[in-house]
Amino acid sequence: MSEDQEGKLADLLKLLKLNNGDLSKLTQQQRKEMKDYKFWRTQPVTKLNEAVDREGPIDKVKTPDEIRDEPLPLLNEFEWCTVNVTNQDELEDVFVLLNENYVEDRDASFRFKYTREFFNWSLRSPGWKSEWHVGVRVRATGKLVAFISAIPVDLRVRNNAIRGVEINFLCVHKQLRGKRLTPVLIKEITRRVNKHDIWYALYTSGTVLPSPVSVCRYTHRPLNWSKLHDVGFTHLPSKTTKAQMLATYALPKEPVTKGLRPLQEKDLDEVHALFEKYQERFDLVQSFTREEFNHWFIGGEEQSQNTDPSKKVIYSYVVESPEGKITDFFSFYSLPFTILNNSVHQELGIGYLFYYASDADLAYSDRYDPAATAALKERLNSLINDACIIARNVKMDVFNALTSQDNALFLDDLKFGPGDGFLNFYLFNYKTFPISGGLTDDKSYDAQKRSNVGVVML
Ligand SMILES: CCCCCCCCCCCCCC(=O)SCCNC(=O)CCNC(=O)[C@H](O)C(C)(C)COP(=O)(O)OP(=O)(O)OC[C@H]1O[C@@H](n2cnc3c(N)ncnc32)[C@H](O)[C@@H]1OP(=O)(O)O
């Protein structure tokens, strides 16, 4: 890969996951010292370089009555709001804020194309609460200038069950950056979550904060190389022809796994059970109730009855054996970009690998047994290759995955290139020993250890 191409791919990755950092951020020199995290040093999080000697809560136990009833004060020109995401106009405010401020795109050529359907899926999972969609508006004009959200989740960290929230979509308008609004937003969402007697949170960020529980790397698999090339995402490596690049990334016309079909409601119990069994191997997982499983993988009524591909967010597939047993499951979601100022292409389709499960290695007590590894590797290679084919067939142009889960078993074989973006996983008010993120010391894919991160955040 030429340097130029690597640069472009790095840019692509930056855009694909807005909040990623770069490799330099992980180096010691670039990282701030603990004392310089003026906000984070006051919070119940593991300190940088802290030697964790036990796993568990950080703060003393509190009750919701001890938590203040009123939001923290804001500067007079701003006011708190609860964004009602079931109201189209208010949802629109969130789109505009995120679309214009979430992605750091230097030449402003791409924007996330958030849709109502995407937010209905990501912000309204079972148990969602309106007051956890926190906004800040300009008092005089009502303009939404900051946002942060939480959804309730049941987590498992090794053998401990934790009732918590996932925090996502933190965004401050570009013109208000550097003004310390973020700590206020975080304190406010913490207050609103604590009022519901919830004291722990999971969140991810490209930024290095005190202190990552795990670090995964972004990877991407071009599906439509010529379009990525046309819009300037990938450049032709020297001494290579376009035809060679197309051949490199060519995929079969249709999925190849026998018995592969979309997940249906009738499969839910069986797939849920297979999924839970598969997830047991990981150290950080989200446990889904049946209702949550339905929401995240079938997508509720709106998604299941949806036939318009531009509105489809979640794609879930199962493999059914000739005996009628579900042996495998995979899912990916769609979050495209709008391409600005390009006369030919208006949109870039992007698929993100979500959860999967397989019975390929379940008969082995040790996941690392060479025979177990070989069986799972073979199965995942064909499953995720099929996922790429399906994604390509619904006009996605690139398929994105992290080094989490068992992904290191297929990333190289299926031509997922490493990006320069890293995603840090954090727990709020909960100390843990580090969890492997699927990377070796030199930041390449760790096909031996793989990852023990079994949670996928949007
Ligand atoms: C129990 C319930 C608990 C619930 C809460 C759990 C915790 C949830 C935590 C949130 C999980 C979010 C998960 C996601 O959504 S990650 C996605 C974050 N969003 C983006 O990347 C979108 C584009 N960027 C922006 O909108 C702004 O640059 C943001 C808002 C990121 C910072 O705006 P700005 O640049 O204007 O900064 P400031 O002057 O206001 O504030 C400076 C302080 O903020 C600390 N900072 C900077 N970036 C992040 C970050 N990504 N997570 C946590 N903290 C961050 C920073 O270290 C500094 O603190 P300290 O260094 O002095 O200590």
The ligand as a Tripos MOL2 file, in Angstrom:
@<TRIPOS>MOLECULE
LIG
   63    65     1     0     0
SMALL
NO_CHARGES

@<TRIPOS>ATOM
      1 C1        -23.5470    6.3590   36.1630 C.3       1 LIG1
      2 C2        -23.7560    7.1080   34.9020 C.3       1 LIG1
      3 C3        -22.4820    7.7570   34.4010 C.3       1 LIG1
      4 C4        -22.7060    8.4070   33.0650 C.3       1 LIG1
      5 C5        -21.4640    9.1550   32.5380 C.3       1 LIG1
      6 C6        -20.3200    8.2280   32.1890 C.3       1 LIG1
      7 C7        -19.1770    8.9800   31.5140 C.3       1 LIG1
      8 C8        -19.4980    9.3540   30.0880 C.3       1 LIG1
      9 C9        -18.3170   10.0180   29.4230 C.3       1 LIG1
     10 C10       -18.6710   10.5050   28.0310 C.3       1 LIG1
     11 C11       -18.6360    9.4130   27.0020 C.3       1 LIG1
     12 C12       -18.8800    9.9230   25.6070 C.3       1 LIG1
     13 C13       -18.9180    8.8220   24.5760 C.3       1 LIG1
     14 C14       -19.0250    9.4760   23.2090 C.2       1 LIG1
     15 O1        -20.0480    9.9010   22.7910 O.2       1 LIG1
     16 S1        -17.5550    9.5730   22.3150 S.3       1 LIG1
     17 C15       -17.9470   10.7050   21.0310 C.3       1 LIG1
     18 C16       -17.4910   12.0760   21.3750 C.3       1 LIG1
     19 N1        -17.9430   13.0090   20.4050 N.am      1 LIG1
     20 C17       -17.2240   13.4460   19.3640 C.2       1 LIG1
     21 O2        -16.0930   13.0720   19.1530 O.2       1 LIG1
     22 C18       -17.9240   14.4180   18.4530 C.3       1 LIG1
     23 C19       -17.0610   15.6040   18.0450 C.3       1 LIG1
     24 N2        -16.4630   16.2550   19.2030 N.am      1 LIG1
     25 C20       -17.1330   17.0360   20.0920 C.2       1 LIG1
     26 O3        -18.3310   17.2530   20.0190 O.2       1 LIG1
     27 C21       -16.2960   17.6490   21.2120 C.3       1 LIG1
     28 O4        -14.9600   17.6870   20.8010 O.3       1 LIG1
     29 C22       -16.3910   16.8950   22.5650 C.3       1 LIG1
     30 C23       -17.8300   16.9830   23.0760 C.3       1 LIG1
     31 C24       -15.9780   15.4430   22.4180 C.3       1 LIG1
     32 C25       -15.4330   17.5680   23.5550 C.3       1 LIG1
     33 O5        -15.7020   18.9100   23.6220 O.3       1 LIG1
     34 P1        -14.5800   19.9920   23.8580 P.3       1 LIG1
     35 O6        -13.3970   19.6570   23.0650 O.co2     1 LIG1
     36 O7        -15.2060   21.3300   23.6540 O.co2     1 LIG1
     37 O8        -14.1500   19.8180   25.3950 O.3       1 LIG1
     38 P2        -14.6430   20.6740   26.6510 P.3       1 LIG1
     39 O9        -13.8670   21.9430   26.7750 O.co2     1 LIG1
     40 O10       -16.1120   20.8310   26.6120 O.co2     1 LIG1
     41 O11       -14.2710   19.7040   27.8610 O.3       1 LIG1
     42 C26       -12.9620   19.2670   28.0280 C.3       1 LIG1
     43 C27       -12.9890   18.0290   28.8970 C.3       1 LIG1
     44 O12       -13.7480   16.9990   28.2240 O.3       1 LIG1
     45 C28       -12.9500   15.8420   28.1300 C.3       1 LIG1
     46 N3        -13.3210   15.1130   26.9010 N.ar      1 LIG1
     47 C29       -13.0250   15.4200   25.6360 C.ar      1 LIG1
     48 N4        -13.5370   14.5160   24.7970 N.ar      1 LIG1
     49 C30       -14.1700   13.6030   25.5600 C.ar      1 LIG1
     50 C31       -14.8800   12.4260   25.2770 C.ar      1 LIG1
     51 N5        -15.0470   11.9690   24.0180 N.pl3     1 LIG1
     52 N6        -15.4190   11.7330   26.2940 N.ar      1 LIG1
     53 C32       -15.2650   12.1580   27.5640 C.ar      1 LIG1
     54 N7        -14.5870   13.2660   27.8980 N.ar      1 LIG1
     55 C33       -14.0440   13.9860   26.8980 C.ar      1 LIG1
     56 C34       -11.5360   16.3510   28.0680 C.3       1 LIG1
     57 O13       -10.6130   15.3120   28.3920 O.3       1 LIG1
     58 C35       -11.5980   17.4500   29.0880 C.3       1 LIG1
     59 O14       -11.5680   16.9150   30.3970 O.3       1 LIG1
     60 P3        -10.1710   16.9550   31.2400 P.3       1 LIG1
     61 O15        -9.1320   16.3940   30.3110 O.co2     1 LIG1
     62 O16        -9.8930   18.3710   31.5980 O.co2     1 LIG1
     63 O17       -10.3950   16.0700   32.4350 O.co2     1 LIG1
@<TRIPOS>BOND
     1     1     2 1
     2     2     3 1
     3     3     4 1
     4     4     5 1
     5     5     6 1
     6     6     7 1
     7     7     8 1
     8     8     9 1
     9     9    10 1
    10    10    11 1
    11    11    12 1
    12    12    13 1
    13    13    14 1
    14    14    15 2
    15    14    16 1
    16    16    17 1
    17    17    18 1
    18    18    19 1
    19    19    20 1
    20    20    21 2
    21    20    22 1
    22    22    23 1
    23    23    24 1
    24    24    25 1
    25    25    26 2
    26    25    27 1
    27    27    28 1
    28    27    29 1
    29    29    30 1
    30    29    31 1
    31    29    32 1
    32    32    33 1
    33    33    34 1
    34    34    35 2
    35    34    36 1
    36    34    37 1
    37    37    38 1
    38    38    39 2
    39    38    40 1
    40    38    41 1
    41    41    42 1
    42    42    43 1
    43    43    44 1
    44    43    58 1
    45    44    45 1
    46    45    46 1
    47    45    56 1
    48    46    47 ar
    49    46    55 ar
    50    47    48 ar
    51    48    49 ar
    52    49    50 ar
    53    49    55 ar
    54    50    51 1
    55    50    52 ar
    56    52    53 ar
    57    53    54 ar
    58    54    55 ar
    59    56    57 1
    60    56    58 1
    61    58    59 1
    62    59    60 1
    63    60    61 2
    64    60    62 1
    65    60    63 1
@<TRIPOS>SUBSTRUCTURE
     1 LIG1         1 GROUP 0 **** ****
